Amino acid sequence: MPGHLHRYPRHALKRLGLAMLTCAALFGSHAYAEPKDGGVLSLVAQPEPPSLMHGVVTHVSTQYVSGKVLQGLLTFDTDLKPQPVLAKRWTVSPDGLTYTFDLQPGVTWHDGEPLTEQDVACSLANWPAAPCW
């Protein structure tokens, strides 16, 4: 019959409501859990990043993945103010041409070798042409 509204049986609506409450009970509490360090990050980056050199490749998947793999001397907060990462502090010369970074202590590469000033200088001098590792 044209214009007729189909009415769902009450038992179907009750089942739907029960299913929604069950989902909320099972998954809702995890959304407010306290964050904790460690664990495994599993993600799908689609399409696959063409490179992990996020300073050169602006592809969204590159930006997303490389930020989880590579660390820089600094990062930026939501107000675009620089924040320390591998550098614990830095100074800028009065003419604005020289930046001096003090590295965080105890930072190592994936193989356990310590991060040195020479590593940073080599990376900056050769970026992106030839990596130093």
Secondary structure, 3 states (H helix, E strand, C coil): CCCCCCCCCHHHHHHHHHHHHHHHHHHHHHHHCCCCCCCCCCCCCCCCCCCCCCCCCCCHHHHHHHHHHCCCCEEECCCCCEEECCEEEEEECCCCCCEEEEECCCCECCCCCECCHHHHHHHHHHCCCCCCC
